[in-house]
């Protein structure tokens, strides 16, 4: 098994030896081109989906699956509670900033406390 966040830093020979490829969201064009070169020619268009995948989604191809697939992993029940921010919901929340908020921010900044 080989796991990396930067497939562009792997030698082509190493990547070509992988029997099953699991590729999660990838925005870097250099990384995508390395993945593109490691999969079958018929599946090249699937690589274009990589930047649009959501958290936990991936494209799987190779010996481990009968057909190349876009799948989503189940989230572990005891996993850390981090997730993608819900930007549209945050934009709708209006918060009134007061002078006390600024005073607290400056105090924390000066004391290097977060």
Buried (B, 14 or more C-beta within 10 A) or exposed (E): EEEEEEBBEBEEEEBEEBEEBBBBBBEBEEBBEBBBEBBEEEBEEBBEBBEEBEEBBBBBBBEEEEEBEEEEEEEEEEEEEEEEEEEEEEEEEEEEEEEEEEEEEEEEEEEEEE
